[in-house]
Amino acid sequence: MGYVLGVFDFLGAVVVYVARTLAYLFTGRLNLRLTTRQMEFLGVNTIPLAVLVLSFVGATICYLLAEELGKRGAAGYTGGFLLVAMLREFIPVLTGVVMAGKAGAAITSEIGSMKISSQIDALRALSTDPHWFLTAPRVVALLIMLPVVGAFAGVAGFYAGYAMVHSKIGLSYASFSSQVSTFATAGDFYTCLIKCLIFGAVIAAVGCYMGYRVKGGAAGVGREVTNSVVVSIVMIFGLDLVLLPLNHWLKEIL
């Protein structure tokens, strides 16, 4: 029973963090200077790693696709298959995993270190809301930057896939991309964007929650950083499963 209550307490805290952040955003109380700083620290610095990961994934997927589709005379479909897979799953999920491991861990570590050094208590003593000063800029930063990082990573993954296909079976770029418009639709792009926004907000909220509950000095910080990354990744895959019908709904709307 205690475990179930802990899960609901955690989920409630995450929802509250995101809701309070949106309230700050829509009422114009968000600190833009702090937010842009976090966008650079958490987002821009993650782009190289995300690009590297998606490039490996794109090349690997195309290696398999080129081999199988080439046997059936359908190598021209490779680019279309890759783009749809990237948009629906690989860009939001794998970019989210990379952000959870890098940005989410950094958020928990920073806030946790402030917690054990009593800096958060000092903010309250100065009548400064820690959620306004610490939580909101980080949630908005990841809300904005995860789609941006995903865009860079997706482009890199697509062209890495083409490079692999070209080197393996000599397929031209025109043939590789000829069926892209047939497979990928506007709904796929919107699906990718919505998933990125949701995953970004969740990663930041989980990172902040774990940071605020740090106890026991440096060992506590390390423990909560690990928990933050693990929980964020589990939630990304769980939400991805829940959001599977999203693409179908968007196609019906559009």
C-alpha positions as CSV (number, residue, x, y, z in Angstrom):
1,M,0.0,0.0,0.0
2,G,2.8,2.4,0.8
3,Y,4.4,1.7,-2.6
4,V,1.2,2.6,-4.4
5,L,0.8,5.8,-2.4
6,G,4.4,6.7,-3.2
7,V,3.7,6.2,-7.0
8,F,0.6,8.4,-6.8
9,D,2.6,11.0,-4.8
10,F,5.3,11.0,-7.4
11,L,2.9,11.3,-10.4
12,G,1.0,14.1,-8.6
13,A,4.1,16.0,-8.0
14,V,5.2,15.7,-11.6
15,V,1.8,17.0,-12.8
16,V,1.9,19.8,-10.3
17,Y,5.4,20.9,-11.4
18,V,4.3,21.0,-15.0
19,A,1.1,22.8,-14.2
20,R,2.8,25.4,-12.1
21,T,5.3,26.0,-14.9
22,L,2.6,26.5,-17.5
23,A,0.9,28.9,-15.1
24,Y,4.1,30.9,-14.8
25,L,4.5,30.8,-18.6
26,F,1.0,31.9,-19.5
27,T,0.8,34.7,-16.8
28,G,4.1,36.2,-18.0
29,R,6.0,35.4,-14.7
30,L,8.6,33.2,-16.2
31,N,12.2,34.4,-15.8
32,L,13.5,34.5,-19.4
33,R,17.1,35.0,-18.5
34,L,17.2,31.9,-16.4
35,T,15.2,30.0,-19.0
36,T,17.5,30.8,-21.9
37,R,20.5,29.9,-19.8
38,Q,19.0,26.5,-19.1
39,M,18.1,26.1,-22.8
40,E,21.8,26.4,-23.6
41,F,23.0,24.3,-20.8
42,L,20.5,21.5,-21.0
43,G,19.6,21.6,-24.7
44,V,22.3,23.0,-26.9
45,N,25.0,21.0,-25.2
46,T,23.0,17.8,-25.8
47,I,22.8,18.2,-29.6
48,P,26.1,16.5,-30.4
49,L,25.3,13.4,-28.4
50,A,21.8,13.1,-29.8
51,V,23.1,13.5,-33.3
52,L,25.6,10.8,-32.8
53,V,23.1,8.3,-31.3
54,L,20.5,8.9,-34.1
55,S,23.1,8.7,-36.7
56,F,24.1,5.2,-35.5
57,V,20.4,4.2,-35.4
58,G,19.7,5.5,-38.8
59,A,22.7,3.8,-40.3
60,T,21.8,0.5,-38.6
61,I,18.2,0.5,-39.6
62,C,19.1,1.3,-43.2
63,Y,21.7,-1.5,-43.3
64,L,18.9,-3.9,-42.4
65,L,16.3,-2.3,-44.7
66,A,18.6,-2.1,-47.7
67,E,19.5,-5.8,-47.4
68,E,15.9,-7.0,-47.1
69,L,14.2,-4.6,-49.5
70,G,17.0,-4.9,-52.0
71,K,16.3,-8.6,-52.3
72,R,12.7,-7.8,-53.2
73,G,13.5,-5.0,-55.6
74,A,12.0,-2.4,-53.3
75,A,15.2,-0.6,-52.2
76,G,13.6,2.7,-53.2
77,Y,11.2,2.4,-50.2
78,T,14.1,2.6,-47.7
79,G,14.0,6.3,-47.2
80,G,10.3,6.4,-46.7
81,F,10.4,3.5,-44.2
82,L,13.2,5.2,-42.3
83,L,11.6,8.6,-42.1
84,V,8.3,7.2,-40.8
85,A,10.1,5.1,-38.2
86,M,12.2,8.2,-37.2
87,L,9.3,10.5,-36.8
88,R,6.9,8.1,-35.0
89,E,9.4,6.5,-32.6
90,F,13.1,6.9,-32.9
91,I,13.4,10.8,-32.8
92,P,11.1,11.4,-29.7
93,V,12.0,8.2,-27.8
94,L,15.8,8.1,-28.3
95,T,16.2,11.8,-28.0
96,G,14.2,11.6,-24.8
97,V,16.5,8.9,-23.5
98,V,19.6,10.9,-24.3
99,M,18.1,14.0,-22.7
100,A,17.1,11.9,-19.6
101,G,20.6,10.6,-19.2
102,K,22.3,14.0,-19.7
103,A,19.9,16.9,-19.0
104,G,17.7,15.0,-16.4
105,A,20.7,13.9,-14.5
106,A,22.1,17.4,-14.5
107,I,18.9,18.9,-13.2
108,T,18.7,16.4,-10.3
109,S,22.4,16.9,-9.5
110,E,22.2,20.7,-9.5
111,I,19.0,20.9,-7.4
112,G,20.0,18.1,-5.1
113,S,23.3,19.9,-4.4
114,M,21.5,23.1,-3.6
115,K,19.2,21.1,-1.3
116,I,21.9,19.6,0.8
117,S,23.8,22.9,1.0
118,S,20.6,24.7,2.2
119,Q,20.5,27.0,-0.8
120,I,16.9,26.2,-1.4
121,D,16.1,27.1,2.2
122,A,17.9,30.4,1.6
123,L,15.7,31.1,-1.4
124,R,12.6,30.6,0.7
125,A,14.1,32.9,3.4
126,L,14.5,35.6,0.7
127,S,10.8,35.1,-0.2
128,T,11.8,33.6,-3.6
129,D,9.7,30.7,-4.8
130,P,12.1,27.8,-5.6
131,H,9.7,26.5,-8.2
132,W,9.7,29.9,-10.0
133,F,13.5,30.1,-9.7
134,L,14.5,26.5,-10.3
135,T,11.7,24.3,-11.7
136,A,9.9,26.5,-14.2
137,P,13.0,27.6,-16.2
138,R,14.2,23.9,-16.5
139,V,10.8,22.6,-17.5
140,V,10.3,25.2,-20.2
141,A,13.9,24.8,-21.4
142,L,13.4,21.1,-22.0
143,L,9.9,21.7,-23.4
144,I,11.4,23.9,-26.1
145,M,14.8,22.2,-26.6
146,L,13.8,18.5,-26.9
147,P,12.0,19.1,-30.2
148,V,14.9,21.2,-31.4
149,V,17.5,18.6,-30.4
150,G,15.2,16.0,-32.0
151,A,15.1,17.9,-35.3
152,F,18.9,18.0,-35.5
153,A,19.2,14.4,-34.5
154,G,16.5,13.3,-37.0
155,V,18.2,15.0,-39.9
156,A,21.5,13.4,-39.0
157,G,19.9,10.0,-38.7
158,F,18.2,10.3,-42.1
159,Y,21.3,11.3,-43.9
160,A,23.4,8.7,-42.0
161,G,20.9,6.1,-43.3
162,Y,21.3,7.3,-46.8
163,A,25.1,7.2,-46.5
164,M,24.8,3.5,-45.4
165,V,22.4,2.6,-48.2
166,H,24.5,4.3,-50.8
167,S,27.7,2.6,-49.6
168,K,26.0,-0.8,-49.4
169,I,24.0,-1.1,-52.6
170,G,24.9,2.2,-54.4
171,L,21.3,3.7,-54.2
172,S,21.2,7.3,-55.3
173,Y,19.7,10.0,-53.1
174,A,16.9,10.6,-55.6
175,S,15.8,6.9,-55.3
176,F,16.4,6.9,-51.5
177,S,14.0,9.8,-51.0
178,S,11.6,9.1,-53.8
179,Q,8.9,7.5,-51.6
180,V,9.3,9.9,-48.6
181,S,6.1,11.9,-49.4
182,T,4.2,8.6,-49.9
183,F,5.0,7.3,-46.5
184,A,5.4,10.3,-44.2
185,T,2.4,12.6,-43.6
186,A,1.8,15.8,-41.7
187,G,0.4,13.6,-38.9
188,D,3.7,11.9,-38.5
189,F,5.5,15.3,-38.0
190,Y,2.8,16.4,-35.5
191,T,3.1,13.1,-33.6
192,C,6.8,13.5,-33.3
193,L,6.4,17.1,-32.1
194,I,3.8,16.3,-29.5
195,K,5.8,13.4,-28.1
196,C,8.9,15.5,-27.9
197,L,7.0,18.2,-26.0
198,I,5.5,15.7,-23.5
199,F,8.8,13.8,-23.0
200,G,10.7,17.1,-22.4
201,A,8.3,18.3,-19.8
202,V,8.3,14.9,-18.0
203,I,12.1,14.6,-18.0
204,A,12.5,18.1,-16.5
205,A,9.7,17.5,-13.9
206,V,11.1,14.2,-12.8
207,G,14.6,15.6,-12.5
208,C,13.3,18.5,-10.4
209,Y,11.2,16.2,-8.2
210,M,14.2,13.9,-7.5
211,G,16.4,16.8,-6.8
212,Y,14.1,18.3,-4.2
213,R,13.8,15.0,-2.3
214,V,17.6,14.5,-1.9
215,K,18.7,13.5,1.6
216,G,21.9,12.3,3.1
217,G,24.6,14.3,1.5
218,A,26.6,13.4,-1.6
219,A,25.5,9.8,-1.5
220,G,21.9,11.0,-1.6
221,V,22.6,13.1,-4.6
222,G,24.1,10.2,-6.5
223,R,21.2,7.9,-5.5
224,E,18.5,10.4,-6.7
225,V,20.4,11.1,-10.0
226,T,20.3,7.4,-10.8
227,N,16.6,7.3,-9.8
228,S,15.9,10.3,-12.0
229,V,17.4,8.8,-15.1
230,V,15.8,5.4,-14.6
231,V,12.4,6.7,-13.8
232,S,12.5,9.2,-16.8
233,I,13.5,6.4,-19.2
234,V,10.7,4.1,-17.9
235,M,8.2,6.9,-18.2
236,I,9.3,7.7,-21.7
237,F,8.7,4.2,-22.9
238,G,5.4,3.9,-20.9
239,L,4.1,7.2,-22.4
240,D,5.2,6.1,-25.8
241,L,3.0,3.0,-25.5
242,V,0.1,5.1,-24.3
243,L,0.5,7.6,-27.2
244,L,0.6,4.9,-29.9
245,P,-2.9,5.8,-31.1
246,L,-1.9,9.5,-31.4
247,N,-0.8,9.2,-35.0
248,H,-4.2,7.6,-36.0
249,W,-6.1,10.3,-34.2
250,L,-4.1,13.1,-35.9
251,K,-4.6,11.6,-39.3
252,E,-8.4,11.6,-38.8
253,I,-8.3,15.2,-37.6
254,L,-6.1,16.4,-40.4
